[in-house]
Amino acid sequence: MKKWFTIDQIDTTTHIISEYRHWEETHCYLIEGSERCLLIDTGLGICNISEEVKKLTDKPVIAVATHIHWDHIGGHAYYPNFYAHAAELNWLNGEFPLSMETIREMVVDRCDLPEGYDVSQYQFFQGTPTRILNDGDTIDLGDRVVTAIHTPGHSPGHLCFWESVRAYLFSGDLVYKDTLFAYYPSTDPQAYLISLEKIAALPVKKVFPAHHSLDVQSELLIEMRDAFRQLEAEGKLHHGSGVFDYGDWAVWL
């Protein structure tokens, strides 16, 4: 039977759970501490991510999303203990700006679906978080501490997660190789630049994106920041400017 999830190991207590059978190639990250685990993003929800997590740890799991888009919260249904940023609570309460029909179309688009999967049953996760995260809040896993960094731009409540001891940055949809989306009405190109300024200032050794290639070097943070600075200087950092291609990444404004 063809597997839906692909598991990769970053170190002995950090794993990547990927969905390569969908074109977005979403990556979720399991960070294991001595007392509990943090699951950053839970994928599309087409298959049960909790079954994969149980193979990797028997500790209690807190789920968190880099942002409240369907491809990042699909598995939240398995984790009643989840955290979210205040700016996107309305999206968890029936106010997401796209219809279920549109979301379902995006879920099945360029997707090698499991045999017999019925997309008409697909739901956009709704719920109430057990904790509201703000910029700079920490999540204590026992012997590991992860800091939430509010990085709006791709979405109002977008969060990156920073583990300073290991110099790991989990960058969500703010930074990845491919086309960055900053053209939707819920995106903010100006805020995107401010967020890039914030994370480019960190002493990052490894970047772990939410989509596509896992080969993302910390230098890309500086490159993206500088490109956004240049777009701002040229008066192009706004919706409707078009697509700007920088080789192995681009931005759609």
LINMOLIN-V192430 format. One record per pair of residues at least 12 apart in sequence whose C-alpha atoms are under 6 Angstrom apart, sorted by sequence separation. I is the first residue (numbers start at 1). GAP is how many residues later the second one is. D is the distance in whole Angstrom. If there is no record, write none. Layout:
i=I gap=GAP d=D
i=I gap=GAP d=D
This chain:
i=6 gap=12 d=5
i=16 gap=12 d=6
i=28 gap=12 d=6
i=136 gap=12 d=5
i=241 gap=12 d=6
i=5 gap=13 d=5
i=16 gap=13 d=5
i=28 gap=13 d=5
i=135 gap=13 d=6
i=136 gap=13 d=6
i=148 gap=13 d=5
i=240 gap=13 d=6
i=5 gap=14 d=5
i=15 gap=14 d=6
i=28 gap=14 d=6
i=135 gap=14 d=5
i=147 gap=14 d=6
i=204 gap=14 d=6
i=239 gap=14 d=5
i=15 gap=15 d=5
i=135 gap=15 d=5
i=147 gap=15 d=5
i=14 gap=16 d=6
i=146 gap=16 d=6
i=14 gap=17 d=5
i=146 gap=17 d=5
i=64 gap=18 d=6
i=13 gap=19 d=5
i=62 gap=19 d=5
i=63 gap=19 d=5
i=64 gap=19 d=5
i=62 gap=20 d=5
i=200 gap=21 d=5
i=200 gap=22 d=6
i=36 gap=23 d=5
i=38 gap=23 d=6
i=41 gap=23 d=6
i=36 gap=24 d=5
i=37 gap=24 d=5
i=38 gap=24 d=5
i=39 gap=24 d=5
i=40 gap=24 d=5
i=41 gap=24 d=4
i=36 gap=25 d=6
i=38 gap=25 d=6
i=40 gap=25 d=6
i=44 gap=27 d=4
i=43 gap=28 d=5
i=154 gap=28 d=6
i=43 gap=29 d=5
i=45 gap=29 d=4
i=196 gap=29 d=5
i=42 gap=30 d=5
i=43 gap=30 d=6
i=44 gap=30 d=4
i=45 gap=30 d=5
i=41 gap=31 d=5
i=42 gap=31 d=5
i=43 gap=31 d=5
i=155 gap=31 d=6
i=42 gap=32 d=6
i=43 gap=32 d=6
i=155 gap=32 d=5
i=42 gap=33 d=5
i=93 gap=33 d=6
i=154 gap=33 d=5
i=176 gap=33 d=5
i=92 gap=34 d=5
i=153 gap=34 d=5
i=92 gap=35 d=6
i=153 gap=35 d=5
i=193 gap=35 d=6
i=153 gap=36 d=6
i=167 gap=37 d=5
i=171 gap=37 d=6
i=172 gap=37 d=5
i=173 gap=37 d=6
i=153 gap=38 d=5
i=167 gap=38 d=5
i=168 gap=38 d=5
i=169 gap=38 d=5
i=170 gap=38 d=5
i=171 gap=38 d=5
i=172 gap=38 d=5
i=152 gap=39 d=6
i=153 gap=39 d=4
i=170 gap=39 d=6
i=151 gap=44 d=5
i=83 gap=46 d=5
i=82 gap=47 d=5
i=83 gap=47 d=6
i=85 gap=47 d=5
i=82 gap=48 d=6
i=83 gap=48 d=5
i=84 gap=48 d=5
i=85 gap=48 d=5
i=189 gap=48 d=6
i=81 gap=49 d=6
i=83 gap=49 d=6
i=84 gap=49 d=6
i=189 gap=49 d=6
i=183 gap=56 d=6
i=87 gap=69 d=6
i=88 gap=69 d=5
i=183 gap=69 d=6
i=87 gap=70 d=5
i=179 gap=70 d=6
i=180 gap=70 d=6
i=182 gap=70 d=6
i=183 gap=70 d=4
i=177 gap=71 d=6
i=178 gap=71 d=4
i=179 gap=71 d=4
i=180 gap=71 d=5
i=181 gap=71 d=5
i=182 gap=71 d=5
i=85 gap=72 d=5
i=177 gap=72 d=5
i=179 gap=72 d=5
i=23 gap=87 d=6
i=22 gap=89 d=4
i=21 gap=90 d=6
i=21 gap=91 d=5
i=67 gap=91 d=5
i=66 gap=92 d=5
i=66 gap=93 d=5
i=36 gap=105 d=5
i=35 gap=106 d=6
i=66 gap=106 d=5
i=35 gap=107 d=5
i=33 gap=108 d=5
i=34 gap=108 d=5
i=33 gap=109 d=5
i=34 gap=109 d=6
i=33 gap=110 d=6
i=33 gap=111 d=5
i=27 gap=183 d=5
i=26 gap=184 d=6
i=27 gap=184 d=6
i=26 gap=185 d=5
i=25 gap=186 d=5
i=25 gap=187 d=5
